């Protein structure tokens, strides 16, 4: 319901008449009621101005939120009003929302104005991932006399995900998809590789002799070889630990953000290669599970759902998280686990869970190198404190290497890279597993 209150002009006019009323009352006490005429007149004019101002139904606000917002990338939300009959500058709007909005201009003035419409543009620059929940739009407009404001709050509904910069991610994936990757692996293995039979062709010099089909060659009286292609329709599940350790920053961004970027890069390529991809997020309990989705169009769903993976404060429960994921899979799948372990106790629980997981599925661990520990271990010891820090850091790195070695002995595959190179490293590992027909 719109409310009304005086404008600055009305307050200044009332303040300007107050000294005159006091002088009249002091000079001629019998005429003091005349001094009330000025404020009463202004009050009447203010009420009249508020009554003459158009109602909220006349303004017909239309809010247009963005479908998706990228971290660090400028976006905008638009509000359109019908302002026919209102003078320029007599309507203002403010936006109310919850989440990592990064609203650069909470209260905007019309950026585009026609004869009957005003468009308010709210600049957005989200500082982190998450969900933006649109709460309300606050409007206020002045009456024709400029003496009274009318103000109303219009509730909104809906959410906008804030996630990785999809343009940059897709460009990176397409560059790797179109040629040999910078890290040495070919992104798409198609005809001629893999183990799924595709066709027969004339044997050429340089081809693998083991591909010769002797029975068909004898039947056609020509040397024929089998041509294979990459197997498709595998399930690739990207399990992202969003617990306390993964929420710590590395290279000015939380580990989980690097992991999500790498997971989306891998999902994009696996979908383009004909496999099915899904996202799974967990900390002390499962948080997100999209299931394995087919087709390139599923990438739109995945990158929107990735925004729902929050920054957790709990320790990850590998037993509950990975067992729940495995229970929902009806067939052998590649499970790529993006995680970070900070102590031996958590590592023991993780290893125990992985020992059961590898019996049915192919497991790939993608972990980031701990650059801070490496820097401390390699720093020149100038003081006794430096020596202590170096010894502790080296001990933690040895424990970490032991955990990774135990995972490999269990049958899990491990890829370790710096945060900015985790995506290409995980992608190359996935392609190598496909080439070796391990999926």
C-alpha positions, -999 to +999 in steps of 0.1 A: +000+000+000+016+033-010+024+058+017+028+096+015+053+120+032+064+156+025+092+165+001+121+187+009+104+216-008+074+214+015+096+212+046+116+243+035+084+263+028+071+254+062+104+263+078+105+296+060+070+306+072+077+296+109+096+329+117+069+350+102+042+332+122+063+338+154+067+375+147+030+379+141+022+361+173+048+381+193+038+415+178+000+410+178-009+382+203-046+386+195-040+376+159-019+345+166-044+321+149-034+339+116+001+324+120-014+289+117-028+297+082+006+291+065+014+256+078-023+245+075-023+257+039+009+238+032-005+207+048-037+210+027-016+215-005+006+185+004-024+162+009-039+175-024-006+168-041-004+133-028-040+127-039-033+139-074-002+118-078-008+086-099-012+053-081+010+022-083-014+006-107-009+035-131+029+031-129+027-007-138+063-017-128+078-044-149+111-059-135+134-078-158+161-097-139+191-113-157+189-150-163+225-156-152+253-136-136+290-143-139+315-136-111+335-105-118+315-098-150+292-068-153+255-074-155+223-054-152+187-056-141+160-034-156+128-019-143+103-003-166+076+021-154+047+039-171+054+075-163+029+092-185+018+124-167+048+126-145+075+152-150+112+143-155+130+134-123+099+129-103+102+091-099+129+071-083+135+034-077+156+012-054+162-025-056+161-050-026+177-084-030+195-111-010+227-128-021+260-119-038+244-092-060+272-067-061+247-039-067+268-009-078+238+015-078+212+006-051+190+036-061+188+045-098+174+073-119+158+067-153+186+059-178+162+059-208+130+079-210+104+080-236+071+099-237+053+072-216+080+049-201+111+052-179+137+025-177+159+021-146+191+002-151+207-013-120+244-022-125+255-056-110+289-069-104+287-102-083+318-107-061+313-145-056+291-174-066+257-181-051+220-174-056+205-139-058+169-138-045+149-108-057+130-094-027+113-062-038+114-029-057+110+003-038+094+032-057+087+068-049+073+095-070+063+131-065+029+147-071+023+174-097+030+202-072+062+186-060+051+189-023+045+152-015+062+119-021+043+087-026+062+055-018+054+018-024+071-015-021+065-041-048+074-076-039+094-097-064+099-134-068+125-155-084+162-163-083+192-157-105+223-180-102+257-165-100+285-187-112+316-190-134+321-169-164+306-192-190+319-173-220+354-177-208+349-213-199+333-223-232+360-204-252+387-223-233+369-256-238+364-250-275+400-240-280+411-273-265+384-291-284+395-278-317+431-287-315+456-306-294+455-294-258+483-272-245+491-300-220+495-326-247+464-346-249+439-346-277+405-334-267+383-356-290+392-391-298+370-401-327+374-426-356+405-447-355+408-447-317+390-465-289+377-501-290+342-499-304+339-512-339+328-487-365+336-500-401+360-520-423+385-502-445+414-511-468+445-518-449+471-491-454+508-490-447+514-478-412+481-492-397+482-516-367+484-552-381+464-563-351+434-545-367+434-568-398+402-588-401+415-620-416+381-636-421+366-606-440+399-602-459+396-638-472+360-634-481+366-602-501+400-612-514+414-579-502+433-570-470+408-553-448+413-538-413+388-529-386+383-492-378+373-483-342+358-453-326+357-439-292+330-453-269+302-429-260+274-426-235+296-431-205+286-415-172+309-389-158+299-377-123+318-347-110+317-348-071+328-315-056+337-312-019+324-279-007+335-282+029+356-260+051+390-267+036+377-263+000+363-228+010+398-215+018+413-191-008+440-201-033+452-175-058+426-149-047+396-174-050+383-202-029+394-237-038+358-247-045+356-220-072+386-235-090+371-269-086+338-259-101+355-242-131+375-274-137+344-295-133+324-274-158+352-275-183+353-313-180+315-315-182+315-294-214+340-316-232+325-349-220+291-338-232+305-328-266+322-362-268+289-380-264+291-389-227+267-381-199+277-356-172+264-347-138+273-325-108+273-336-072+281-314-042+287-325-006+302-314+027+289-330+059+259-342+038+249-342+001+240-307-011+234-311-049+228-340-073+218-333-109+223-369-120+240-378-153+225-356-181+229-363-218+235-339-247+253-306-251+222-288-240+226-302-206+256-279-200+232-250-195+215-269-166+249-279-151+264-244-150+232-230-135+230-257-109+267-252-100+258-218-086+239-236-058+271-252-045+277-229-015+308-223+006+305-248+035+318-245+070+316-282+079+341-310+075+334-332+046+317-366+053+332-388+026+314-419+038+280-403+036+287-382+005+304-407-018+282-437-006+251-417-014+264-408-048+273-445-056+240-457-044+222-436-070+243-450-099+229-480-117+259-486-139+297-483-138+307-446-140+336-423-139+335-404-106+358-374-105+363-362-069+375-326-064+386-324-028+413-313-004+423-332+028+438-313+057+446-340+082+453-377+084+420-386+101+399-372+073+422-389+048+418-423+065+380-420+063+383-410+027+405-439+018+382-464+035+353-451+015+373-451-018+383-488-012+346-497-015+339-473-043+366-486-067+351-520-067+323-508-090+333-475-104+363-458-119+375-431-095+396-400-104+408-377-077+416-341-087+435-322-061+453-289-061+489-285-052+494-267-019+514-238-030+516-223+004+532-254+020+556-257-009+567-221-005+573-226+032+592-259+027+614-244+000+620-210+017+655-201+027+658-206+065+671-173+079+658-178+115+649-206+138+612-199+131+618-204+094+634-238+101+604-248+122+580-238+095+599-255+068+601-288+088+563-287+096+555-279+059+577-307+046+561-331+070+526-322+059+536-325+022+550-360+029+517-370+046+499-357+016+520-377-008+515-408+013+477-404+010+479-399-027+501-430-030+476-451-010+448-439-033+467-451-063+474-484-047+437-489-041+431-484-079+420-448-079+436-424-104+450-391-091+457-359-109+475-331-091+480-296-105+480-259-095+447-243-091+447-225-124+457-256-143+434-281-126+408-280-154+431-289-183+449-315-161+416-332-151+405-331-188+437-347-200+433-374-174+397-381-185+408-383-221+436-407-212+412-430-194+390-430-225+419-437-247+430-467-225+394-480-226+391-479-188+357-464-186 
